[in-house]
Amino acid sequence: MPSHRILCVDPDEDARQDTVERLRTELTEFDPVFETAATLDDATAAVSTDLAAVVTEYDLADGTGLELVTAVRDTAPDAGCILYTDAAPDAISTDELRGTITEYVGKGSVFGTERLARLLQTTVEGKSQASYPLPQNERERLAALQSYDLDDRALLDSLDRITDLAATHFSVERASINIISEHSQDFLACYGGANEWDTMDRQDSICTFTIVEDDDVLAVEDVTEDPRFESRSDTLLDMGIRAYLGANLVTRSGLVIGPLCVYDDEPRSFSAADEAYLRDLAAVAMDVIELHARLDGGVETDGEEP
Amino acid sequence: MSGGADGVYEFGDGVPIEPIEAGSTVLVAGPALSRAEDLVRSMVADGTETGDGMLFVSTNQSCETLLDSCRRLHPSFDTDRAGVIDCTGQDLAESQFDLRVRSISTQSDLTGIGMRFSALYESLYADAADGRVRTGLVSLSSLSMYVDMRALFRFVQTLSGRIDSAGGLGLFSIDPTTHDTKTVNTISQVADGRIGVREPEDGDADGELRVRGLRGQPDDWQPFTLP
């Protein structure tokens, strides 16, 4: 597992170092990498997409911890945010922050940093401030995803042909095979308009919901009418996505690396036969990836013998 | 289970639910007339018997009404170990109650509710036996009228994470008849289990319940009675 980047922000240097040292002591097995900042400006500059969590005081010389939380949500939407502060909750104005969530731990807590450490670990490992559900086997799933060489041109050409077949069958202008990484959705193979798409935040993708479906297929008749996607439907409509059908690529160990998807720019329903067809094509795509890995030699697919 | 208090949480005689493992969050789903919300309040107030902290996030009963409900469910309800986040928007003088109360002016302010929840939780955790705290959120359906589903999901997942990390018990009520099935199913993914509640078919029971997703629980609908 990669190490976790934790940003600690406190204007008081002694307090800042003290928090880091205590967290480091209590989280030895968690493998955190700490970075520190004293001001909102410096902290904001240190925020990047791979940030796991920020632990911040509320009162900063050039702003507040909640302004930092807002900035973190823009850049690293899945990151955990914890206010670790002397300020009482009632003294903190939250009126303008609707929908933004942060944890709160008072510095005066009799438990000191022990509870903070435990909460930090749960928040990061369970991604508990993300706005989408995580698969129960997320850690194994990410490890499986990393075990494949998904950059090979011959493999990608084969997968492109599968998205062509899917688009033709469903008479749509966009189809793709997507992989769901820790923080993002990446487009592995694309047909038509999907070639213009870039990596997107995981929280904005439909597929991050597909990978937790029990029957490995998700149909969305109209993104503007679905409570999971309506708040993001403007972006989806701009991409030409009004209706969606996705079927998961499942490894031999039952781990989902991402789905094969078709997209329509008009609302439409999908039949059981449609779902079965896409599921079959997704299984073919997964076979191609696993056979390619075996032909390539030396790549352990999913840590299991056939 | 990760963290704090070990063991299980137990419930009163009229509620046919086997002890639930510490660290769990459970969705309690029933229509408005089913007494699902009373069941949540009762299962939290049962903490009076075991020395647990009891924390309510109340959207549709003011602190005063909620306290009356708890005292009706448990005449010996221990306000010293109870806390309420009153989200009804009513003006209240927090000092008039002999328990920990925090108010929030609007249910759309999930940030404010979440931070008050965290602070009250820490305070109850300090005073409760072995850091055991039961949380009752009544109700998610009310909050969903103020925020979109993804914001609500993030909020519920954050609360659930705190309860897990502290070895608590979370009981969140939802009225599935007022939501799209997709909303209920998505929110359910945060919870470790689900208790379905319906009106009784006949007899003296206050309702019937069925547990899903938790180990060691009966499969069928069971009648329950509340004090």
Chai-1 contact restraints between the chains, C-beta under 6 A:
chainA,res_idxA,chainB,res_idxB,connection_type,confidence,min_distance_angstrom,max_distance_angstrom,comment,restraint_id
A,P89,B,M115,contact,1.0,0.0,6.0,A-B,restraint_1
A,P89,B,R116,contact,1.0,0.0,6.0,A-B,restraint_2
A,P89,B,A119,contact,1.0,0.0,6.0,A-B,restraint_3
A,T94,B,D109,contact,1.0,0.0,6.0,A-B,restraint_4
A,T94,B,T111,contact,1.0,0.0,6.0,A-B,restraint_5
A,T94,B,G112,contact,1.0,0.0,6.0,A-B,restraint_6
A,L97,B,T111,contact,1.0,0.0,6.0,A-B,restraint_7
A,R98,B,S108,contact,1.0,0.0,6.0,A-B,restraint_8
A,G99,B,V147,contact,1.0,0.0,6.0,A-B,restraint_9
A,G99,B,A151,contact,1.0,0.0,6.0,A-B,restraint_10
A,T100,B,T111,contact,1.0,0.0,6.0,A-B,restraint_11
A,I101,B,G114,contact,1.0,0.0,6.0,A-B,restraint_12
A,I101,B,R154,contact,1.0,0.0,6.0,A-B,restraint_13
A,I101,B,F155,contact,1.0,0.0,6.0,A-B,restraint_14
A,I101,B,T158,contact,1.0,0.0,6.0,A-B,restraint_15
A,E103,B,S118,contact,1.0,0.0,6.0,A-B,restraint_16
A,Y104,B,M115,contact,1.0,0.0,6.0,A-B,restraint_17
A,Y104,B,S118,contact,1.0,0.0,6.0,A-B,restraint_18
A,Y104,B,A119,contact,1.0,0.0,6.0,A-B,restraint_19
A,S109,B,E122,contact,1.0,0.0,6.0,A-B,restraint_20
A,V110,B,A126,contact,1.0,0.0,6.0,A-B,restraint_21
A,R118,B,G3,contact,1.0,0.0,6.0,A-B,restraint_22
A,R118,B,S165,contact,1.0,0.0,6.0,A-B,restraint_23
A,L119,B,S165,contact,1.0,0.0,6.0,A-B,restraint_24
A,T122,B,G161,contact,1.0,0.0,6.0,A-B,restraint_25
A,T122,B,D164,contact,1.0,0.0,6.0,A-B,restraint_26
A,T122,B,S165,contact,1.0,0.0,6.0,A-B,restraint_27
A,T123,B,G161,contact,1.0,0.0,6.0,A-B,restraint_28
A,G126,B,G161,contact,1.0,0.0,6.0,A-B,restraint_29
A,S128,B,Q157,contact,1.0,0.0,6.0,A-B,restraint_30
A,S128,B,T158,contact,1.0,0.0,6.0,A-B,restraint_31
A,S128,B,G161,contact,1.0,0.0,6.0,A-B,restraint_32
A,Q129,B,T158,contact,1.0,0.0,6.0,A-B,restraint_33
A,S131,B,R150,contact,1.0,0.0,6.0,A-B,restraint_34
A,S131,B,F153,contact,1.0,0.0,6.0,A-B,restraint_35
A,S131,B,R154,contact,1.0,0.0,6.0,A-B,restraint_36
A,P133,B,Q189,contact,1.0,0.0,6.0,A-B,restraint_37
A,P227,B,M149,contact,1.0,0.0,6.0,A-B,restraint_38
A,P227,B,D180,contact,1.0,0.0,6.0,A-B,restraint_39
A,P227,B,K182,contact,1.0,0.0,6.0,A-B,restraint_40
A,P227,B,T183,contact,1.0,0.0,6.0,A-B,restraint_41
A,R228,B,K182,contact,1.0,0.0,6.0,A-B,restraint_42
A,S231,B,D148,contact,1.0,0.0,6.0,A-B,restraint_43
A,S231,B,R150,contact,1.0,0.0,6.0,A-B,restraint_44
